[in-house]
Amino acid sequence: MTQKERVLVLTQEESTSTWRKTRNLLLLQVKLWIDALRDFALMPVGLVCYLLDLASDSKEDRYWNRLMKWGRQSDHHINLFQHESFDKKKAVTVDDLADIVEDVLKKDVKDSQNTQQLVETIKQRVKTQFRPD
């Protein structure tokens, strides 16, 4: 067996390890895009919050503080660098959604007739798993 042929033959453990690494890379890229879109959207929102607080009679930065709170909450949902403390919060993260999508694709893609069924299955799993108690 040549070197080239050995590379093409992967054991189950190597295949799983390769998928895990690939999945982690893809998930990081998705999180970076989500984070970048959020940051881009917050640029004008931050300016508006500043102007609203500046125009108000209150000494409290009401709109600015709301923006900061929302930003911290969105950090928990994106969980870009897998903070363990974020896992203790009961927030739905991008990781949670990726796990659901991956699980549905692994189990239900053979049974589904079309893409719409897969989307509906994913929606139902998200609703049942993250329903407020």
Backbone as JSON Lines, residues from 0, in Angstrom:
{"i":0,"aa":"M","n":[0.85,-1.18,0.0],"ca":[0.0,0.0,0.0],"c":[0.89,1.23,0.0]}
{"i":1,"aa":"T","n":[0.64,2.12,-0.91],"ca":[1.44,3.33,-1.0],"c":[0.98,4.35,0.04]}
{"i":2,"aa":"Q","n":[1.79,5.38,0.21],"ca":[1.46,6.44,1.18],"c":[0.13,7.09,0.82]}
{"i":3,"aa":"K","n":[-0.1,7.32,-0.45],"ca":[-1.34,7.95,-0.9],"c":[-2.55,7.09,-0.55]}
{"i":4,"aa":"E","n":[-2.46,5.8,-0.72],"ca":[-3.57,4.9,-0.4],"c":[-3.84,4.86,1.1]}
{"i":5,"aa":"R","n":[-2.82,4.92,1.92],"ca":[-3.0,4.91,3.37],"c":[-3.74,6.14,3.86]}
{"i":6,"aa":"V","n":[-3.51,7.27,3.24],"ca":[-4.18,8.5,3.65],"c":[-5.68,8.39,3.39]}
{"i":7,"aa":"L","n":[-6.07,7.73,2.34],"ca":[-7.47,7.63,1.98],"c":[-8.25,6.65,2.85]}
{"i":8,"aa":"V","n":[-7.57,5.73,3.5],"ca":[-8.22,4.75,4.36],"c":[-8.17,5.27,5.78]}
{"i":9,"aa":"L","n":[-9.34,5.66,6.3],"ca":[-9.42,6.19,7.66],"c":[-10.14,5.2,8.56]}
{"i":10,"aa":"T","n":[-9.64,5.04,9.76],"ca":[-10.36,4.23,10.72],"c":[-11.57,5.02,11.22]}
{"i":11,"aa":"Q","n":[-12.47,4.35,11.91],"ca":[-13.66,5.02,12.44],"c":[-13.24,6.12,13.42]}
{"i":12,"aa":"E","n":[-12.24,5.85,14.24],"ca":[-11.76,6.84,15.22],"c":[-11.17,8.05,14.52]}
{"i":13,"aa":"E","n":[-10.37,7.83,13.48],"ca":[-9.78,8.94,12.73],"c":[-10.85,9.74,12.02]}
{"i":14,"aa":"S","n":[-11.84,9.04,11.48],"ca":[-12.94,9.71,10.78],"c":[-13.73,10.58,11.75]}
{"i":15,"aa":"T","n":[-14.01,10.07,12.94],"ca":[-14.73,10.83,13.96],"c":[-13.92,12.04,14.4]}
{"i":16,"aa":"S","n":[-12.63,11.84,14.58],"ca":[-11.75,12.94,14.99],"c":[-11.69,14.01,13.89]}
{"i":17,"aa":"T","n":[-11.62,13.58,12.66],"ca":[-11.58,14.53,11.55],"c":[-12.89,15.3,11.47]}
{"i":18,"aa":"W","n":[-14.03,14.61,11.64],"ca":[-15.32,15.3,11.6],"c":[-15.43,16.3,12.75]}
{"i":19,"aa":"R","n":[-14.99,15.9,13.95],"ca":[-15.07,16.78,15.12],"c":[-14.26,18.04,14.88]}
{"i":20,"aa":"K","n":[-13.07,17.9,14.34],"ca":[-12.22,19.07,14.06],"c":[-12.84,19.95,12.98]}
{"i":21,"aa":"T","n":[-13.36,19.31,11.93],"ca":[-14.0,20.06,10.84],"c":[-15.23,20.79,11.36]}
{"i":22,"aa":"R","n":[-16.03,20.1,12.17],"ca":[-17.24,20.7,12.74],"c":[-16.88,21.9,13.6]}
{"i":23,"aa":"N","n":[-15.86,21.76,14.43],"ca":[-15.42,22.87,15.28],"c":[-14.99,24.08,14.44]}
{"i":24,"aa":"L","n":[-14.28,23.83,13.37],"ca":[-13.85,24.92,12.48],"c":[-15.07,25.59,11.84]}
{"i":25,"aa":"L","n":[-15.98,24.8,11.3],"ca":[-17.17,25.36,10.66],"c":[-18.01,26.15,11.65]}
{"i":26,"aa":"L","n":[-18.18,25.6,12.85],"ca":[-18.98,26.27,13.87],"c":[-18.33,27.59,14.3]}
{"i":27,"aa":"L","n":[-17.01,27.6,14.42],"ca":[-16.31,28.85,14.75],"c":[-16.54,29.89,13.66]}
{"i":28,"aa":"Q","n":[-16.48,29.47,12.4],"ca":[-16.69,30.4,11.3],"c":[-18.11,30.98,11.35]}
{"i":29,"aa":"V","n":[-19.1,30.15,11.62],"ca":[-20.48,30.62,11.73],"c":[-20.6,31.62,12.88]}
{"i":30,"aa":"K","n":[-20.01,31.29,14.02],"ca":[-20.07,32.19,15.18],"c":[-19.38,33.52,14.89]}
{"i":31,"aa":"L","n":[-18.25,33.47,14.2],"ca":[-17.55,34.71,13.85],"c":[-18.4,35.58,12.94]}
{"i":32,"aa":"W","n":[-19.1,34.97,11.99],"ca":[-19.98,35.72,11.1],"c":[-21.14,36.34,11.88]}
{"i":33,"aa":"I","n":[-21.74,35.55,12.76],"ca":[-22.85,36.07,13.57],"c":[-22.37,37.23,14.44]}
{"i":34,"aa":"D","n":[-21.21,37.06,15.05],"ca":[-20.64,38.11,15.91],"c":[-20.35,39.37,15.09]}
{"i":35,"aa":"A","n":[-19.81,39.19,13.9],"ca":[-19.5,40.34,13.04],"c":[-20.77,41.06,12.61]}
{"i":36,"aa":"L","n":[-21.79,40.31,12.25],"ca":[-23.07,40.93,11.86],"c":[-23.68,41.7,13.03]}
{"i":37,"aa":"R","n":[-23.6,41.1,14.21],"ca":[-24.11,41.79,15.4],"c":[-23.35,43.09,15.64]}
{"i":38,"aa":"D","n":[-22.04,43.02,15.58],"ca":[-21.22,44.22,15.8],"c":[-21.51,45.29,14.76]}
{"i":39,"aa":"F","n":[-21.67,44.87,13.52],"ca":[-21.97,45.81,12.45],"c":[-23.33,46.49,12.7]}
{"i":40,"aa":"A","n":[-24.31,45.7,13.14],"ca":[-25.64,46.25,13.41],"c":[-25.61,47.18,14.62]}
{"i":41,"aa":"L","n":[-24.74,46.9,15.58],"ca":[-24.7,47.7,16.8],"c":[-24.01,49.05,16.62]}
{"i":42,"aa":"M","n":[-23.27,49.23,15.56],"ca":[-22.62,50.54,15.35],"c":[-23.64,51.67,15.26]}
{"i":43,"aa":"P","n":[-24.63,51.61,14.4],"ca":[-25.61,52.7,14.38],"c":[-26.52,52.7,15.61]}
{"i":44,"aa":"V","n":[-26.81,51.52,16.14],"ca":[-27.66,51.44,17.34],"c":[-26.97,52.13,18.51]}
{"i":45,"aa":"G","n":[-25.66,51.93,18.64],"ca":[-24.9,52.59,19.7],"c":[-24.95,54.1,19.57]}
{"i":46,"aa":"L","n":[-24.86,54.59,18.36],"ca":[-24.95,56.03,18.11],"c":[-26.33,56.57,18.49]}
{"i":47,"aa":"V","n":[-27.37,55.85,18.12],"ca":[-28.73,56.26,18.47],"c":[-28.92,56.27,19.98]}
{"i":48,"aa":"C","n":[-28.44,55.24,20.65],"ca":[-28.55,55.18,22.12],"c":[-27.83,56.36,22.77]}
{"i":49,"aa":"Y","n":[-26.67,56.67,22.27],"ca":[-25.92,57.82,22.77],"c":[-26.72,59.1,22.6]}
{"i":50,"aa":"L","n":[-27.26,59.3,21.41],"ca":[-28.02,60.53,21.13],"c":[-29.29,60.61,21.98]}
{"i":51,"aa":"L","n":[-29.97,59.49,22.17],"ca":[-31.18,59.49,23.01],"c":[-30.85,59.83,24.46]}
{"i":52,"aa":"D","n":[-29.77,59.25,24.97],"ca":[-29.36,59.56,26.34],"c":[-28.9,61.0,26.46]}
{"i":53,"aa":"L","n":[-28.22,61.5,25.45],"ca":[-27.76,62.88,25.44],"c":[-28.94,63.86,25.44]}
{"i":54,"aa":"A","n":[-29.98,63.51,24.7],"ca":[-31.14,64.38,24.58],"c":[-32.08,64.29,25.79]}
{"i":55,"aa":"S","n":[-31.96,63.22,26.56],"ca":[-32.88,63.06,27.69],"c":[-32.45,63.94,28.86]}
{"i":56,"aa":"D","n":[-33.39,64.24,29.74],"ca":[-33.1,65.06,30.91],"c":[-32.45,64.25,32.03]}
{"i":57,"aa":"S","n":[-32.51,62.95,31.92],"ca":[-32.01,62.07,32.98],"c":[-30.48,62.01,32.94]}
{"i":58,"aa":"K","n":[-29.89,61.89,34.12],"ca":[-28.44,61.72,34.21],"c":[-28.05,60.26,33.98]}
{"i":59,"aa":"E","n":[-29.05,59.39,34.07],"ca":[-28.8,57.96,33.87],"c":[-28.71,57.65,32.37]}
{"i":60,"aa":"D","n":[-27.78,56.82,31.99],"ca":[-27.62,56.4,30.59],"c":[-28.53,55.21,30.31]}
{"i":61,"aa":"R","n":[-29.81,55.48,30.28],"ca":[-30.82,54.42,30.19],"c":[-30.69,53.59,28.91]}
{"i":62,"aa":"Y","n":[-30.63,54.24,27.78],"ca":[-30.56,53.51,26.51],"c":[-29.21,52.82,26.33]}
{"i":63,"aa":"W","n":[-28.17,53.5,26.75],"ca":[-26.82,52.92,26.66],"c":[-26.72,51.65,27.51]}
{"i":64,"aa":"N","n":[-27.24,51.72,28.72],"ca":[-27.2,50.55,29.61],"c":[-28.01,49.38,29.05]}
{"i":65,"aa":"R","n":[-29.15,49.69,28.42],"ca":[-29.94,48.63,27.77],"c":[-29.16,47.99,26.64]}
{"i":66,"aa":"L","n":[-28.45,48.81,25.88],"ca":[-27.64,48.3,24.78],"c":[-26.53,47.38,25.33]}
{"i":67,"aa":"M","n":[-25.88,47.79,26.4],"ca":[-24.83,46.97,26.99],"c":[-25.39,45.64,27.51]}
{"i":68,"aa":"K","n":[-26.56,45.7,28.12],"ca":[-27.2,44.47,28.63],"c":[-27.52,43.54,27.47]}
{"i":69,"aa":"W","n":[-28.09,44.09,26.39],"ca":[-28.42,43.27,25.23],"c":[-27.15,42.67,24.62]}
{"i":70,"aa":"G","n":[-26.09,43.45,24.58],"ca":[-24.81,42.96,24.04],"c":[-24.27,41.79,24.85]}
{"i":71,"aa":"R","n":[-24.35,41.9,26.19],"ca":[-23.89,40.79,27.04],"c":[-24.75,39.55,26.83]}
{"i":72,"aa":"Q","n":[-26.06,39.74,26.7],"ca":[-26.95,38.6,26.46],"c":[-26.64,37.94,25.13]}
{"i":73,"aa":"S","n":[-26.38,38.73,24.11],"ca":[-26.07,38.15,22.8],"c":[-24.74,37.4,22.83]}
{"i":74,"aa":"D","n":[-23.8,37.85,23.68],"ca":[-22.55,37.11,23.86],"c":[-22.82,35.71,24.38]}
{"i":75,"aa":"H","n":[-23.77,35.59,25.29],"ca":[-24.12,34.28,25.84],"c":[-24.7,33.37,24.77]}
{"i":76,"aa":"H","n":[-25.5,33.94,23.87],"ca":[-26.1,33.12,22.82],"c":[-25.08,32.71,21.76]}
{"i":77,"aa":"I","n":[-24.21,33.63,21.4],"ca":[-23.19,33.31,20.39],"c":[-22.13,32.38,20.99]}
{"i":78,"aa":"N","n":[-21.71,32.68,22.22],"ca":[-20.71,31.87,22.94],"c":[-19.52,31.55,22.03]}
{"i":79,"aa":"L","n":[-18.93,32.59,21.51],"ca":[-17.88,32.48,20.5],"c":[-16.72,31.6,20.94]}
{"i":80,"aa":"F","n":[-16.28,31.75,22.16],"ca":[-15.1,31.0,22.61],"c":[-15.43,29.98,23.68]}
{"i":81,"aa":"Q","n":[-16.64,29.48,23.68],"ca":[-17.09,28.38,24.54],"c":[-16.77,28.6,26.01]}
{"i":82,"aa":"H","n":[-17.23,29.74,26.54],"ca":[-17.05,30.02,27.96],"c":[-17.88,29.04,28.77]}
{"i":83,"aa":"E","n":[-17.27,28.38,29.73],"ca":[-18.01,27.42,30.55],"c":[-19.07,28.12,31.4]}
{"i":84,"aa":"S","n":[-18.8,29.34,31.84],"ca":[-19.78,30.05,32.66],"c":[-21.05,30.34,31.87]}
{"i":85,"aa":"F","n":[-20.93,30.47,30.54],"ca":[-22.11,30.71,29.71],"c":[-23.0,29.48,29.7]}
{"i":86,"aa":"D","n":[-22.4,28.28,29.79],"ca":[-23.18,27.05,29.78],"c":[-24.07,26.94,31.01]}
{"i":87,"aa":"K","n":[-23.67,27.56,32.11],"ca":[-24.46,27.5,33.34],"c":[-25.72,28.34,33.24]}
{"i":88,"aa":"K","n":[-25.7,29.33,32.37],"ca":[-26.9,30.12,32.12],"c":[-27.83,29.25,31.3]}
{"i":89,"aa":"K","n":[-29.09,29.54,31.35],"ca":[-30.06,28.74,30.59],"c":[-30.35,29.35,29.23]}
{"i":90,"aa":"A","n":[-29.36,29.95,28.6],"ca":[-29.54,30.58,27.3],"c":[-29.29,29.56,26.19]}
{"i":91,"aa":"V","n":[-30.06,29.66,25.13],"ca":[-29.85,28.84,23.95],"c":[-28.64,29.41,23.21]}
{"i":92,"aa":"T","n":[-27.69,28.56,22.89],"ca":[-26.49,29.02,22.2],"c":[-26.45,28.51,20.77]}
{"i":93,"aa":"V","n":[-25.56,29.08,19.99],"ca":[-25.34,28.61,18.63],"c":[-24.9,27.15,18.65]}
{"i":94,"aa":"D","n":[-24.13,26.77,19.67],"ca":[-23.7,25.38,19.82],"c":[-24.9,24.45,19.98]}
{"i":95,"aa":"D","n":[-25.86,24.87,20.79],"ca":[-27.07,24.06,20.99],"c":[-27.81,23.85,19.68]}
{"i":96,"aa":"L","n":[-27.97,24.92,18.94],"ca":[-28.67,24.84,17.65],"c":[-27.9,23.96,16.66]}
{"i":97,"aa":"A","n":[-26.58,24.07,16.66],"ca":[-25.77,23.24,15.77],"c":[-25.9,21.77,16.15]}
{"i":98,"aa":"D","n":[-25.95,21.48,17.44],"ca":[-26.13,20.09,17.89],"c":[-27.46,19.53,17.4]}
{"i":99,"aa":"I","n":[-28.51,20.33,17.5],"ca":[-29.83,19.89,17.06],"c":[-29.84,19.64,15.55]}
{"i":100,"aa":"V","n":[-29.31,20.58,14.8],"ca":[-29.28,20.44,13.33],"c":[-28.48,19.2,12.94]}
{"i":101,"aa":"E","n":[-27.33,19.02,13.56],"ca":[-26.5,17.87,13.23],"c":[-27.22,16.57,13.58]}
{"i":102,"aa":"D","n":[-27.86,16.53,14.74],"ca":[-28.57,15.33,15.17],"c":[-29.73,15.0,14.22]}
{"i":103,"aa":"V","n":[-30.48,16.01,13.85],"ca":[-31.6,15.8,12.92],"c":[-31.09,15.31,11.58]}
{"i":104,"aa":"L","n":[-30.02,15.91,11.1],"ca":[-29.48,15.49,9.81],"c":[-28.98,14.05,9.85]}
{"i":105,"aa":"K","n":[-28.34,13.67,10.94],"ca":[-27.84,12.3,11.06],"c":[-28.98,11.29,11.13]}
{"i":106,"aa":"K","n":[-30.01,11.59,11.9],"ca":[-31.07,10.62,12.15],"c":[-32.21,10.67,11.14]}
{"i":107,"aa":"D","n":[-32.61,11.86,10.73],"ca":[-33.85,12.0,10.0],"c":[-33.69,12.24,8.5]}
{"i":108,"aa":"V","n":[-32.5,12.44,8.02],"ca":[-32.34,12.76,6.6],"c":[-32.76,11.58,5.72]}
{"i":109,"aa":"K","n":[-32.6,10.35,6.19],"ca":[-33.0,9.18,5.4],"c":[-34.52,9.05,5.34]}
{"i":110,"aa":"D","n":[-35.21,9.44,6.42],"ca":[-36.65,9.3,6.5],"c":[-37.4,10.45,5.83]}
{"i":111,"aa":"S","n":[-36.77,11.57,5.67],"ca":[-37.46,12.75,5.15],"c":[-37.62,12.68,3.64]}
{"i":112,"aa":"Q","n":[-38.76,13.2,3.18],"ca":[-39.03,13.25,1.76],"c":[-38.5,14.54,1.14]}
{"i":113,"aa":"N","n":[-38.45,15.61,1.95],"ca":[-38.01,16.89,1.39],"c":[-37.37,17.75,2.47]}
{"i":114,"aa":"T","n":[-36.83,18.85,2.02],"ca":[-36.14,19.78,2.91],"c":[-37.09,20.4,3.92]}
{"i":115,"aa":"Q","n":[-38.31,20.66,3.51],"ca":[-39.3,21.28,4.41],"c":[-39.54,20.41,5.65]}
{"i":116,"aa":"Q","n":[-39.56,19.08,5.47],"ca":[-39.73,18.19,6.61],"c":[-38.56,18.32,7.59]}
{"i":117,"aa":"L","n":[-37.36,18.42,7.04],"ca":[-36.18,18.58,7.91],"c":[-36.26,19.88,8.68]}
{"i":118,"aa":"V","n":[-36.63,20.95,8.01],"ca":[-36.74,22.26,8.67],"c":[-37.79,22.2,9.77]}
{"i":119,"aa":"E","n":[-38.93,21.59,9.5],"ca":[-39.98,21.47,10.51],"c":[-39.53,20.61,11.69]}
{"i":120,"aa":"T","n":[-38.79,19.55,11.43],"ca":[-38.26,18.7,12.5],"c":[-37.29,19.49,13.38]}
{"i":121,"aa":"I","n":[-36.44,20.28,12.76],"ca":[-35.49,21.11,13.51],"c":[-36.23,22.13,14.36]}
{"i":122,"aa":"K","n":[-37.23,22.8,13.79],"ca":[-38.02,23.78,14.54],"c":[-38.69,23.13,15.74]}
{"i":123,"aa":"Q","n":[-39.27,21.95,15.53],"ca":[-39.96,21.26,16.62],"c":[-38.99,20.87,17.73]}
{"i":124,"aa":"R","n":[-37.79,20.4,17.36],"ca":[-36.78,20.03,18.37],"c":[-36.34,21.24,19.17]}
{"i":125,"aa":"V","n":[-36.15,22.38,18.5],"ca":[-35.75,23.61,19.2],"c":[-36.85,24.03,20.16]}
{"i":126,"aa":"K","n":[-38.1,24.0,19.72],"ca":[-39.22,24.4,20.58],"c":[-39.33,23.51,21.81]}
{"i":127,"aa":"T","n":[-39.22,22.2,21.62],"ca":[-39.38,21.29,22.76],"c":[-38.18,21.33,23.69]}
{"i":128,"aa":"Q","n":[-36.99,21.48,23.14],"ca":[-35.8,21.46,24.0],"c":[-35.63,22.76,24.79]}
{"i":129,"aa":"F","n":[-36.05,23.87,24.23],"ca":[-35.79,25.16,24.87],"c":[-37.06,25.88,25.27]}
{"i":130,"aa":"R","n":[-38.13,25.16,25.48],"ca":[-39.37,25.75,25.94],"c":[-39.17,26.27,27.37]}
{"i":131,"aa":"P","n":[-39.59,27.51,27.62],"ca":[-39.45,28.03,28.99],"c":[-40.3,27.22,29.95]}
{"i":132,"aa":"D","n":[-39.72,26.89,31.09],"ca":[-40.45,26.09,32.1],"c":[-41.36,26.92,32.94]}
